[in-house]
Amino acid sequence: MSRVRLRALSTALACLLIAPACNQDGVGPRRDATLVLVADVSSTAVATVVVAVIAPDIPTPLVFNIPVVNGLAAGTIVVPAGSARTVSIHAYDVGGVETDSGSVTLDMRPGTNPTITITLQPLTGDVPISVTLGSITVSVTPTTRTLAVADTSRLTASITDWNGQAVTGAVRWATHDPGIATVDGGGLVTAVRAGSTTVVATFQGAAGRATITVTP
């Protein structure tokens, strides 16, 4: 037996012994796509988010539970890279009743994947949920701030990839209700009148948020 055939046979045998770590073709290490899922569920009764991934070459559906903390669902999913991955997302309240659902089919590649938005349609109530899924996350600091009318405060944003490594770039700032608080291009928030609003920093489809409360 030639040395080349012997090497190929050894590789195939190794993949049979450690199949989960091999490519679908049975040769070489499997390449995974790690994606970060983020959803603001603060205006809903959602307590748990479940993500399921299916594909023709994924024999058993992958399932991930995404925790909800302080009204924010955030977590990572790891999926074998490839085409036609159908991602289904289901939201449940504290009693286990499904409240929202949505799905998308996309190609996933190893390394960085673009951020997309998936809208979960409400099954109870009338509040849809926007979910971002991609390799980039944006975090705003501080996440909450209380200001008196006419006061100002600067927010900062950090951009990281799925592995927690810093990404260089400039975010875009916006406010949901400029009548309560405005924000400039550098993250400087100015309180306008009493109320509560959300200030958002976005980068390549990913977003981070801070809640601004203005007191009289």
N, CA, C and O of each residue as an XYZ file, in Angstrom:
864
protein
N       0.852     -1.193      0.000
C       0.000      0.000      0.000
C       0.889      1.246      0.000
O       1.853      1.330      0.762
N       0.552      2.224     -0.874
C       1.384      3.411     -0.962
C       1.249      4.254      0.299
O       0.292      4.122      1.063
N       2.240      5.126      0.495
C       2.232      5.993      1.668
C       1.057      6.962      1.624
O       0.474      7.270      2.664
N       0.694      7.457      0.413
C      -0.415      8.395      0.278
C      -1.723      7.729      0.666
O      -2.528      8.314      1.391
N      -1.945      6.487      0.179
C      -3.195      5.786      0.506
C      -3.249      5.455      1.983
O      -4.319      5.501      2.590
N      -2.102      5.121      2.573
C      -2.061      4.812      3.994
C      -2.407      6.039      4.825
O      -3.120      5.937      5.823
N      -1.894      7.219      4.407
C      -2.197      8.446      5.135
C      -3.683      8.771      5.037
O      -4.292      9.170      6.030
N      -4.280      8.606      3.847
C      -5.706      8.882      3.666
C      -6.559      7.944      4.507
O      -7.557      8.351      5.100
N      -6.137      6.649      4.548
C      -6.884      5.677      5.339
C      -6.812      6.020      6.821
O      -7.808      5.899      7.535
N      -5.649      6.446      7.286
C      -5.488      6.815      8.698
C      -6.357      8.019      9.051
O      -6.963      8.062     10.122
N      -6.416      9.004      8.136
C      -7.240     10.186      8.379
C      -8.704      9.823      8.449
O      -9.430     10.303      9.320
N      -9.147      8.967      7.524
C     -10.553      8.560      7.526
C     -10.904      7.799      8.783
O     -11.977      7.997      9.353
N      -9.987      6.908      9.232
C     -10.232      6.140     10.448
C     -10.306      7.065     11.658
O     -11.143      6.864     12.538
N      -9.444      8.070     11.711
C      -9.462      9.012     12.827
C     -10.774      9.781     12.863
O     -11.301     10.058     13.940
N     -11.303     10.127     11.699
C     -12.556     10.859     11.657
C     -13.733      9.990     12.075
O     -14.696     10.485     12.660
N     -13.659      8.699     11.779
C     -14.713      7.800     12.230
C     -14.712      7.678     13.742
O     -15.768      7.542     14.362
N     -13.534      7.727     14.333
C     -13.428      7.602     15.787
C     -13.838      8.879     16.493
O     -14.333      8.828     17.619
N     -13.643     10.027     15.854
C     -14.017     11.316     16.457
C     -14.897     12.074     15.470
O     -14.594     13.213     15.116
N     -15.963     11.461     15.035
C     -16.825     12.004     13.994
C     -17.322     13.410     14.264
O     -17.349     14.218     13.335
N     -17.721     13.752     15.493
C     -18.238     15.105     15.702
C     -17.247     16.201     15.389
O     -17.647     17.345     15.168
N     -15.966     15.885     15.364
C     -14.966     16.928     15.147
C     -14.495     16.983     13.700
O     -13.535     17.689     13.393
N     -15.163     16.244     12.799
C     -14.717     16.186     11.418
C     -15.683     16.888     10.497
O     -16.847     17.092     10.841
N     -15.200     17.256      9.327
C     -16.044     17.826      8.310
C     -17.075     16.817      7.857
O     -16.945     15.621      8.119
N     -18.117     17.309      7.165
C     -19.128     16.403      6.684
C     -18.574     15.400      5.680
O     -19.134     14.315      5.525
N     -17.484     15.743      4.995
C     -16.916     14.806      4.033
C     -16.002     13.790      4.700
O     -15.426     12.940      4.021
N     -15.859     13.863      6.021
C     -15.099     12.851      6.745
C     -13.611     13.079      6.771
O     -12.880     12.235      7.288
N     -13.126     14.188      6.235
C     -11.691     14.433      6.180
C     -11.388     15.785      6.815
O     -12.006     16.794      6.475
N     -10.424     15.797      7.749
C      -9.977     17.039      8.350
C     -10.884     17.523      9.448
O     -11.989     17.007      9.615
N     -10.430     18.522     10.209
C     -11.219     19.042     11.325
C     -12.456     19.788     10.838
O     -12.419     20.447      9.799
N     -13.556     19.685     11.593
C     -14.765     20.405     11.263
C     -14.566     21.879     11.571
O     -13.917     22.234     12.555
N     -15.124     22.734     10.730
C     -15.037     24.170     10.950
C     -16.401     24.669     11.391
O     -17.403     24.467     10.704
N     -16.429     25.324     12.549
C     -17.682     25.779     13.120
C     -17.864     27.277     12.935
O     -16.900     28.024     12.772
N     -19.114     27.693     12.963
C     -19.470     29.107     12.989
C     -20.033     29.408     14.368
O     -21.000     28.780     14.800
N     -19.431     30.364     15.057
C     -19.917     30.785     16.370
C     -20.615     32.131     16.210
O     -20.016     33.105     15.753
N     -21.886     32.169     16.591
C     -22.685     33.369     16.412
C     -23.239     33.842     17.752
O     -23.551     33.039     18.632
N     -23.354     35.145     17.888
C     -23.904     35.747     19.097
C     -25.340     36.174     18.827
O     -25.621     36.853     17.839
N     -26.249     35.768     19.714
C     -27.652     36.143     19.589
C     -27.999     37.147     20.683
O     -27.696     36.930     21.856
N     -28.637     38.246     20.289
C     -29.039     39.280     21.242
C     -30.452     39.726     20.897
O     -30.770     39.943     19.727
N     -31.312     39.865     21.925
C     -32.669     40.349     21.713
C     -33.123     41.131     22.929
O     -32.942     40.694     24.066
N     -33.713     42.288     22.682
C     -34.299     43.093     23.749
C     -35.728     42.608     23.974
O     -36.595     42.801     23.121
N     -35.972     41.978     25.120
C     -37.307     41.454     25.427
C     -37.901     42.162     26.639
O     -38.816     41.644     27.279
N     -37.383     43.341     26.951
C     -37.799     44.045     28.161
C     -39.268     44.457     28.133
O     -39.879     44.619     29.190
N     -39.845     44.628     26.946
C     -41.248     45.036     26.853
C     -42.188     43.846     26.699
O     -43.362     44.023     26.375
N     -41.683     42.637     26.929
C     -42.484     41.430     26.793
C     -42.422     40.618     28.079
O     -41.756     40.999     29.041
N     -43.132     39.487     28.076
C     -43.128     38.588     29.229
C     -42.162     37.430     29.032
O     -42.241     36.430     29.745
N     -41.254     37.552     28.074
C     -40.346     36.454     27.731
C     -39.369     36.182     28.873
O     -38.754     37.097     29.421
N     -39.244     34.897     29.217
C     -38.318     34.474     30.268
C     -37.235     33.542     29.733
O     -36.180     33.399     30.351
N     -37.488     32.911     28.593
C     -36.531     31.965     28.005
C     -36.620     32.034     26.495
O     -37.705     32.165     25.930
N     -35.463     31.945     25.842
C     -35.407     31.882     24.382
C     -34.724     30.574     23.984
O     -33.657     30.239     24.496
N     -35.347     29.847     23.073
C     -34.811     28.564     22.606
C     -34.494     28.681     21.118
O     -35.328     29.134     20.335
N     -33.292     28.272     20.733
C     -32.853     28.313     19.345
C     -32.616     26.888     18.866
O     -31.924     26.113     19.527
N     -33.192     26.542     17.716
C     -32.974     25.228     17.099
C     -32.407     25.433     15.699
O     -32.853     26.313     14.962
N     -31.417     24.614     15.339
C     -30.784     24.723     14.026
C     -30.857     23.371     13.333
O     -30.444     22.357     13.897
N     -31.381     23.354     12.110
C     -31.435     22.127     11.320
C     -30.814     22.390      9.954
O     -30.752     23.533      9.500
N     -30.357     21.323      9.306
C     -29.782     21.396      7.969
C     -29.737     19.974      7.412
O     -29.749     19.013      8.181
N     -29.685     19.827      6.091
C     -29.631     18.487      5.512
C     -28.450     17.654      6.006
O     -28.552     16.430      6.089
N     -27.327     18.305      6.334
C     -26.148     17.566      6.772
C     -25.972     17.593      8.292
O     -24.917     17.203      8.792
N     -26.989     18.049      9.038
C     -26.962     17.987     10.502
C     -27.993     16.946     10.921
O     -29.183     17.256     10.973
N     -27.571     15.725     11.221
C     -28.526     14.631     11.451
C     -29.448     14.843     12.637
O     -30.616     14.458     12.589
N     -28.937     15.456     13.709
C     -29.753     15.739     14.894
C     -29.838     17.237     15.088
O     -28.805     17.900     15.178
N     -31.054     17.800     15.156
C     -31.181     19.253     15.328
C     -30.383     19.749     16.533
O     -30.365     19.114     17.587
N     -29.727     20.892     16.358
C     -28.995     21.525     17.448
C     -29.952     22.426     18.221
O     -30.747     23.147     17.617
N     -29.884     22.391     19.538
C     -30.784     23.191     20.367
C     -29.961     23.967     21.395
O     -29.059     23.418     22.028
N     -30.288     25.261     21.551
C     -29.579     26.116     22.490
C     -30.597     26.893     23.326
O     -31.589     27.396     22.798
N     -30.346     26.987     24.628
C     -31.152     27.825     25.515
C     -30.418     29.138     25.751
O     -29.272     29.138     26.198
N     -31.073     30.252     25.452
C     -30.483     31.580     25.607
C     -31.075     32.234     26.848
O     -32.285     32.455     26.899
N     -30.261     32.548     27.844
C     -30.793     33.137     29.075
C     -31.272     34.567     28.877
O     -30.791     35.286     28.001
N     -32.228     34.962     29.706
C     -32.745     36.326     29.706
C     -32.388     36.959     31.048
O     -32.787     36.465     32.102
N     -31.632     38.056     30.999
C     -31.217     38.762     32.211
C     -31.539     40.235     32.043
O     -31.090     40.881     31.095
N     -32.325     40.759     32.977
C     -32.697     42.177     32.958
C     -33.297     42.603     31.628
O     -32.987     43.675     31.110
N     -34.153     41.759     31.083
C     -34.845     42.098     29.854
C     -34.037     41.941     28.588
O     -34.468     42.381     27.522
N     -32.860     41.316     28.684
C     -32.006     41.125     27.515
C     -31.662     39.651     27.359
O     -31.088     39.042     28.262
N     -32.013     39.083     26.216
C     -31.627     37.709     25.891
C     -30.308     37.752     25.130
O     -30.217     38.401     24.089
N     -29.292     37.072     25.635
C     -27.978     37.112     24.998
C     -27.251     35.795     25.232
O     -27.251     35.264     26.343
N     -26.630     35.274     24.175
C     -25.877     34.032     24.290
C     -25.285     33.662     22.946
O     -25.538     34.336     21.947
N     -24.500     32.601     22.912
C     -23.844     32.162     21.680
C     -24.379     30.803     21.237
O     -24.811     29.990     22.053
N     -24.338     30.580     19.934
C     -24.635     29.263     19.378
C     -23.460     28.870     18.488
O     -22.856     29.718     17.831
N     -23.147     27.595     18.474
C     -22.045     27.071     17.659
C     -22.633     26.072     16.672
O     -23.242     25.080     17.072
N     -22.449     26.337     15.378
C     -23.071     25.545     14.321
C     -22.005     25.145     13.309
O     -21.157     25.966     12.961
N     -22.026     23.892     12.823
C     -21.095     23.521     11.759
C     -21.281     24.435     10.549
O     -22.402     24.636     10.082
N     -20.192     24.978     10.054
C     -20.273     25.873      8.903
C     -20.815     25.114      7.699
O     -20.530     23.932      7.506
N     -21.602     25.819      6.896
C     -22.178     25.201      5.709
C     -23.363     25.987      5.211
O     -23.666     27.056      5.741
N     -24.036     25.480      4.203
C     -25.156     26.187      3.602
C     -26.484     25.651      4.110
O     -26.563     24.563      4.681
N     -27.525     26.446      3.884
C     -28.912     26.061      4.182
C     -29.113     25.647      5.630
O     -29.694     24.599      5.911
N     -28.628     26.481      6.550
C     -28.887     26.259      7.976
C     -30.174     27.012      8.344
O     -30.230     28.235      8.219
N     -31.185     26.303      8.787
C     -32.428     26.939      9.203
C     -32.396     27.149     10.706
O     -32.314     26.196     11.482
N     -32.462     28.418     11.104
C     -32.423     28.796     12.516
C     -33.839     29.176     12.948
O     -34.413     30.138     12.438
N     -34.392     28.421     13.882
C     -35.721     28.707     14.424
C     -35.570     29.213     15.855
O     -34.854     28.620     16.662
N     -36.243     30.302     16.155
C     -36.148     30.917     17.478
C     -37.541     30.975     18.092
O     -38.491     31.437     17.461
N     -37.648     30.501     19.329
C     -38.925     30.481     20.031
C     -38.750     31.127     21.401
O     -37.791     30.833     22.115
N     -39.673     32.003     21.762
C     -39.635     32.682     23.056
C     -40.763     32.159     23.939
O     -41.869     31.899     23.463
N     -40.468     32.006     25.239
C     -41.436     31.456     26.185
C     -41.516     32.353     27.412
O     -40.531     32.973     27.815
N     -42.722     32.411     28.005
C     -42.855     33.158     29.242
C     -42.473     32.278     30.425
O     -42.082     31.126     30.238
N     -42.585     32.813     31.648
C     -42.132     32.087     32.827
C     -42.944     30.818     33.057
O     -42.478     29.896     33.726
N     -44.159     30.764     32.506
C     -44.981     29.571     32.658
C     -44.754     28.535     31.585
O     -45.418     27.499     31.575
N     -43.807     28.799     30.659
C     -43.516     27.844     29.606
C     -44.415     27.960     28.396
O     -44.394     27.088     27.528
N     -45.215     29.030     28.318
C     -46.090     29.250     27.175
C     -45.317     29.993     26.084
O     -44.687     31.016     26.352
N     -45.366     29.478     24.863
C     -44.657     30.121     23.758
C     -45.340     31.437     23.410
O     -46.552     31.482     23.199
N     -44.551     32.507     23.351
C     -45.095     33.837     23.100
C     -44.743     34.394     21.728
O     -45.528     35.155     21.161
N     -43.581     34.035     21.176
C     -43.121     34.568     19.900
C     -42.301     33.507     19.187
O     -41.706     32.640     19.826
N     -42.270     33.576     17.859
C     -41.439     32.638     17.101
C     -41.069     33.239     15.755
O     -41.748     34.129     15.241
N     -39.979     32.732     15.198
C     -39.524     33.167     13.889
C     -38.395     32.285     13.419
O     -37.807     31.554     14.216
N     -38.078     32.339     12.128
C     -37.003     31.502     11.602
C     -36.389     32.147     10.370
O     -36.982     33.024      9.741
N     -35.194     31.695     10.044
C     -34.494     32.174      8.861
C     -33.564     31.067      8.385
O     -33.047     30.297      9.195
N     -33.349     30.984      7.083
C     -32.413     30.025      6.511
C     -31.256     30.796      5.896
O     -31.466     31.699      5.086
N     -30.042     30.442      6.278
C     -28.876     31.180      5.816
C     -27.661     30.271      5.733
O     -27.649     29.165      6.275
N     -26.641     30.760      5.043
C     -25.357     30.073      4.969
C     -24.461     30.599      6.083
O     -24.446     31.795      6.376
N     -23.716     29.688      6.698
C     -22.808     30.077      7.771
C     -21.401     29.662      7.395
O     -21.165     28.544      6.937
N     -20.476     30.575      7.595
C     -19.092     30.276      7.271
C     -18.249     30.343      8.537
O     -18.616     31.043      9.481
N     -17.125     29.629      8.577
C     -16.250     29.727      9.751
C     -15.676     31.130      9.844
O     -15.467     31.800      8.832
N     -15.427     31.563     11.064
C     -14.909     32.915     11.249
C     -16.035     33.914     11.382
O     -17.059     33.630     12.004
N     -15.845     35.091     10.794
C     -16.802     36.176     10.958
C     -17.981     36.029     10.009
O     -17.806     35.818      8.809
N     -19.203     36.145     10.571
C     -20.424     36.136      9.784
C     -21.129     37.474      9.953
O     -21.097     38.051     11.040
N     -21.763     37.977      8.904
C     -22.458     39.262      9.025
C     -23.623     39.164      9.996
O     -24.212     38.098     10.177
N     -23.946     40.284     10.615
C     -25.065     40.328     11.547
C     -26.376     40.502     10.776
O     -26.485     41.366      9.906
N     -27.360     39.677     11.105
C     -28.679     39.790     10.487
C     -29.716     40.009     11.593
O     -29.450     39.767     12.770
N     -30.888     40.466     11.190
C     -31.992     40.668     12.134
C     -33.129     39.716     11.798
O     -33.555     39.614     10.647
N     -33.609     39.027     12.816
C     -34.736     38.103     12.671
C     -35.885     38.649     13.513
O     -35.706     38.940     14.695
N     -37.059     38.788     12.908
C     -38.221     39.282     13.639
C     -39.068     38.109     14.110
O     -39.522     37.292     13.308
N     -39.274     38.036     15.429
C     -40.145     37.017     15.995
C     -41.559     37.578     16.057
O     -41.795     38.631     16.650
N     -42.493     36.868     15.442
C     -43.879     37.320     15.435
C     -44.584     36.872     16.710
O     -44.410     35.734     17.146
N     -45.379     37.755     17.309
C     -46.057     37.401     18.559
C     -47.158     36.365     18.348
O     -47.964     36.483     17.425
N     -47.184     35.363     19.198
C     -48.261     34.385     19.220
C     -49.302     34.783     20.242
O     -50.474     34.425     20.124
N     -48.863     35.534     21.255
C     -49.774     36.134     22.231
C     -49.388     37.604     22.342
O     -48.202     37.934     22.374
N     -50.368     38.477     22.401
C     -50.052     39.893     22.437
C     -49.755     40.415     21.040
O     -50.046     39.756     20.042
N     -49.171     41.610     20.984
C     -48.927     42.246     19.682
C     -47.562     42.911     19.589
O     -47.377     43.837     18.799
N     -46.593     42.443     20.397
C     -45.263     43.045     20.394
C     -44.265     42.098     19.730
O     -43.894     41.090     20.332
N     -43.816     42.396     18.494
C     -42.780     41.560     17.870
C     -41.438     41.776     18.547
O     -41.209     42.799     19.193
N     -40.557     40.802     18.391
C     -39.222     40.869     18.990
C     -38.181     40.839     17.876
O     -38.222     39.966     17.008
N     -37.256     41.781     17.899
C     -36.158     41.802     16.929
C     -34.939     41.119     17.540
O     -34.479     41.484     18.622
N     -34.433     40.130     16.832
C     -33.271     39.364     17.286
C     -32.125     39.604     16.320
O     -32.308     39.504     15.107
N     -30.938     39.921     16.842
C     -29.753     40.027     15.991
C     -28.905     38.771     16.158
O     -28.745     38.251     17.262
N     -28.370     38.300     15.044
C     -27.563     37.081     15.044
C     -26.352     37.323     14.151
O     -26.496     37.590     12.958
N     -25.167     37.228     14.729
C     -23.958     37.463     13.950
C     -22.714     37.285     14.792
O     -22.783     36.779     15.913
N     -21.577     37.698     14.260
C     -20.299     37.497     14.945
C     -19.845     38.715     15.733
O     -18.827     38.662     16.424
N     -20.593     39.819     15.638
C     -20.192     41.074     16.283
C     -21.193     41.432     17.372
O     -22.400     41.276     17.187
N     -20.694     41.911     18.508
C     -21.577     42.425     19.550
C     -21.146     43.843     19.927
O     -19.971     44.203     19.844
N     -22.124     44.623     20.337
C     -21.879     45.995     20.786
C     -22.402     46.125     22.211
O     -23.544     45.760     22.490
N     -21.578     46.640     23.105
C     -21.975     46.842     24.495
C     -21.859     48.320     24.836
O     -20.858     48.963     24.522
N     -22.892     48.851     25.479
C     -22.916     50.253     25.882
C     -22.740     50.346     27.392
O     -23.352     49.589     28.145
N     -21.901     51.278     27.825
C     -21.630     51.501     29.242
C     -21.878     52.969     29.595
O     -21.419     53.857     28.877
N     -22.600     53.239     30.696
C     -23.352     52.300     31.527
C     -24.635     51.863     30.825
O     -25.053     52.487     29.849
N     -25.256     50.802     31.314
C     -26.481     50.296     30.686
C     -27.710     51.075     31.141
O     -28.743     51.056     30.471
N     -27.601     51.756     32.271
C     -28.693     52.613     32.747
C     -28.103     53.921     33.263
O     -26.985     53.949     33.777
N     -28.861     54.992     33.122
C     -28.415     56.291     33.623
C     -29.642     57.130     33.952
O     -30.589     57.194     33.168
N     -29.619     57.772     35.113
C     -30.692     58.671     35.528
C     -30.158     60.097     35.522
O     -29.123     60.392     36.121
N     -30.884     60.976     34.835
C     -30.450     62.360     34.688
C     -31.587     63.301     35.051
O     -32.761     62.957     34.913
N     -31.232     64.472     35.509
C     -32.211     65.544     35.679
C     -32.323     66.297     34.364
O     -31.410     66.250     33.539
N     -33.422     66.983     34.165
C     -33.619     67.747     32.929
C     -32.447     68.708     32.716
O     -32.027     69.406     33.640
N     -31.929     68.734     31.495
C     -30.807     69.575     31.057
C     -29.440     69.007     31.427
O     -28.421     69.549     30.999
N     -29.390     67.927     32.212
C     -28.102     67.300     32.519
C     -27.582     66.536     31.299
O     -28.341     66.183     30.396
N     -26.280     66.293     31.297
C     -25.671     65.513     30.221
C     -24.848     64.373     30.804
O     -24.415     64.426     31.955
N     -24.644     63.359     30.003
C     -23.814     62.222     30.406
C     -23.308     61.535     29.151
O     -24.047     61.389     28.177
N     -22.047     61.112     29.171
C     -21.477     60.464     27.992
C     -21.510     58.951     28.154
O     -21.079     58.409     29.171
N     -22.026     58.285     27.137
C     -22.017     56.831     27.078
C     -20.841     56.376     26.215
O     -20.408     57.095     25.315
N     -20.337     55.195     26.491
C     -19.268     54.623     25.672
C     -19.721     53.273     25.128
O     -20.522     52.574     25.749
N     -19.202     52.924     23.974
C     -19.567     51.655     23.340
C     -18.312     50.872     22.998
O     -17.320     51.438     22.539
N     -18.365     49.561     23.226
C     -17.261     48.680     22.855
C     -17.770     47.647     21.854
O     -18.891     47.150     21.969
N     -16.934     47.335     20.878
C     -17.285     46.370     19.832
C     -16.370     45.164     19.978
O     -15.149     45.310     20.034
N     -16.958     43.972     20.041
C     -16.170     42.746     20.164
C     -16.681     41.699     19.192
O     -17.829     41.739     18.750
N     -15.791     40.753     18.868
C     -16.245     39.628     18.048
C     -16.754     38.523     18.962
O     -16.798     38.687     20.182
N     -17.142     37.385     18.363
C     -17.742     36.309     19.144
C     -16.785     35.746     20.182
O     -17.213     35.146     21.168
N     -15.481     35.940     19.958
C     -14.478     35.401     20.869
C     -14.093     36.404     21.951
O     -13.206     36.135     22.761
N     -14.752     37.552     21.966
C     -14.451     38.565     22.972
C     -13.302     39.478     22.609
O     -12.882     40.289     23.434
N     -12.775     39.370     21.389
C     -11.672     40.221     20.959
C     -12.208     41.564     20.461
O     -13.236     41.619     19.787
N     -11.505     42.639     20.799
C     -11.933     43.975     20.406
C     -11.897     44.144     18.892
O     -10.985     43.663     18.219
N     -12.901     44.833     18.372
C     -12.996     45.136     16.947
C     -12.930     46.649     16.788
O     -13.618     47.386     17.495
N     -12.109     47.101     15.869
C     -11.963     48.537     15.638
C     -13.074     49.040     14.727
O     -13.345     48.456     13.678
N     -13.707     50.119     15.137
C     -14.771     50.687     14.318
C     -15.493     51.774     15.080
O     -15.300     51.929     16.285
N     -16.327     52.529     14.380
C     -17.100     53.612     14.988
C     -18.576     53.240     14.979
O     -19.120     52.842     13.949
N     -19.216     53.372     16.131
C     -20.638     53.081     16.222
C     -21.445     54.316     15.821
O     -20.924     55.431     15.786
N     -22.719     54.096     15.522
C     -23.650     55.185     15.271
C     -24.642     55.230     16.428
O     -25.207     54.210     16.822
N     -24.843     56.428     16.962
C     -25.706     56.601     18.122
C     -27.079     57.088     17.691
O     -27.214     57.839     16.725
N     -28.109     56.641     18.433
C     -29.473     57.094     18.172
C     -30.293     56.943     19.443
O     -29.932     56.178     20.338
N     -31.396     57.675     19.519
C     -32.291     57.587     20.659
C     -33.696     57.258     20.168
O     -34.118     57.725     19.110
N     -34.416     56.452     20.944
C     -35.782     56.096     20.572
C     -36.728     57.289     20.710
O     -37.680     57.413     19.939
N     -36.483     58.146     21.659
C     -37.378     59.279     21.906
C     -36.557     60.537     22.163
O     -36.208     60.823     23.308
N     -36.243     61.294     21.107
C     -35.442     62.520     21.293
C     -36.170     63.587     22.099
O     -35.553     64.563     22.523
N     -37.478     63.418     22.319
C     -38.189     64.358     23.161
C     -37.860     64.190     24.624
O     -38.076     65.101     25.423
N     -37.327     63.008     24.987
C     -36.922     62.740     26.369
C     -35.418     62.930     26.541
O     -34.975     63.539     27.515
N     -34.639     62.414     25.607
C     -33.177     62.574     25.664
C     -32.616     62.493     24.258
O     -33.052     61.679     23.444
N     -31.641     63.351     23.985
C     -30.958     63.316     22.698
C     -29.566     62.733     22.890
O     -29.065     62.656     24.011
N     -28.948     62.322     21.788
C     -27.580     61.807     21.838
C     -26.845     62.273     20.590
O     -27.396     62.246     19.490
N     -25.587     62.704     20.766
C     -24.820     63.143     19.607
C     -23.953     62.008     19.080
O     -24.022     60.881     19.571
N     -23.133     62.315     18.069
C     -22.320     61.297     17.426
C     -21.233     60.713     18.297
O     -20.646     59.688     17.952
N     -20.952     61.357     19.437
C     -19.933     60.860     20.347
C     -20.486     60.160     21.566
O     -19.735     59.795     22.470
N     -21.819     59.966     21.601
C     -22.420     59.284     22.742
C     -22.809     60.194     23.885
O     -23.135     59.708     24.968
N     -22.785     61.514     23.678
C     -23.158     62.447     24.733
C     -24.688     62.582     24.772
O     -25.314     63.014     23.804
N     -25.265     62.203     25.909
C     -26.710     62.238     26.089
C     -27.100     63.523     26.808
O     -26.459     63.923     27.781
N     -28.152     64.162     26.322
C     -28.679     65.361     26.967
C     -30.137     65.110     27.335
O     -30.948     64.761     26.478
N     -30.468     65.288     28.616
C     -31.829     65.084     29.087
C     -32.700     66.262     28.671
O     -32.308     67.419     28.822
N     -33.887     65.957     28.144
C     -34.779     67.009     27.635
C     -35.987     67.208     28.540
O     -36.262     68.325     28.978
N     -36.710     66.123     28.821
C     -37.866     66.225     29.711
C     -38.050     64.888     30.430
O     -37.454     63.880     30.050
N     -38.881     64.895     31.471
C     -39.058     63.705     32.293
C     -39.624     62.536     31.482
O     -40.497     62.713     30.633
N     -39.106     61.348     31.765
C     -39.554     60.141     31.081
C     -38.422     59.147     30.974
O     -37.374     59.318     31.596
N     -38.632     58.104     30.181
C     -37.618     57.073     29.987
C     -37.509     56.725     28.515
O     -38.519     56.622     27.819
N     -36.288     56.545     28.039
C     -36.064     56.178     26.649
C     -34.835     55.294     26.544
O     -34.128     55.076     27.529
N     -34.587     54.792     25.359
C     -33.437     53.923     25.117
C     -32.500     54.570     24.114
O     -32.934     55.051     23.068
N     -31.225     54.580     24.433
C     -30.198     55.057     23.511
C     -29.459     53.838     22.967
O     -29.075     52.944     23.721
N     -29.266     53.813     21.653
C     -28.724     52.628     20.989
C     -27.465     52.985     20.207
O     -27.405     54.019     19.541
N     -26.454     52.111     20.297
C     -25.243     52.215     19.475
C     -25.224     51.029     18.517
O     -25.361     49.887     18.955
N     -25.056     51.276     17.227
C     -25.076     50.201     16.231
C     -23.766     50.148     15.452
O     -23.098     51.162     15.250
N     -23.418     48.933     15.018
C     -22.222     48.718     14.198
C     -22.426     47.444     13.392
O     -22.581     46.361     13.956
N     -22.425     47.582     12.064
C     -22.576     46.456     11.150
C     -23.759     45.551     11.525
O     -23.646     44.325     11.503
N     -24.872     46.164     11.861
C     -26.081     45.418     12.156
C     -26.229     44.976     13.606
O     -27.312     44.553     14.010
N     -25.162     45.065     14.395
C     -25.230     44.724     15.821
C     -25.520     45.991     16.613
O     -25.159     47.092     16.198
N     -26.182     45.820     17.771
C     -26.574     46.985     18.562
C     -26.411     46.738     20.042
O     -26.585     45.619     20.524
N     -26.074     47.796     20.761
C     -26.054     47.787     22.223
C     -26.940     48.913     22.703
O     -27.171     49.876     21.972
N     -27.447     48.805     23.936
C     -28.419     49.789     24.382
C     -28.161     50.238     25.810
O     -27.491     49.560     26.589
N     -28.710     51.391     26.125
C     -28.706     51.910     27.503
C     -30.056     52.559     27.742
O     -30.609     53.224     26.866
N     -30.575     52.353     28.943
C     -31.850     52.966     29.316
C     -31.582     54.284     30.029
O     -30.841     54.333     31.010
N     -32.192     55.348     29.523
C     -32.014     56.683     30.093
C     -33.320     57.105     30.756
O     -34.371     57.139     30.117
N     -33.239     57.423     32.036
C     -34.387     57.913     32.780
C     -34.141     59.374     33.149
O     -33.114     59.720     33.734
N     -35.093     60.212     32.801
C     -34.970     61.641     33.080
C     -35.990     62.006     34.156
O     -37.182     61.729     34.020
N     -35.510     62.619     35.205
C     -36.382     63.049     36.314
C     -36.673     64.537     36.182
O     -35.875     65.273     35.603
N     -37.818     64.994     36.718
C     -38.151     66.419     36.608
C     -37.097     67.280     37.278
O     -37.213     68.506     37.284
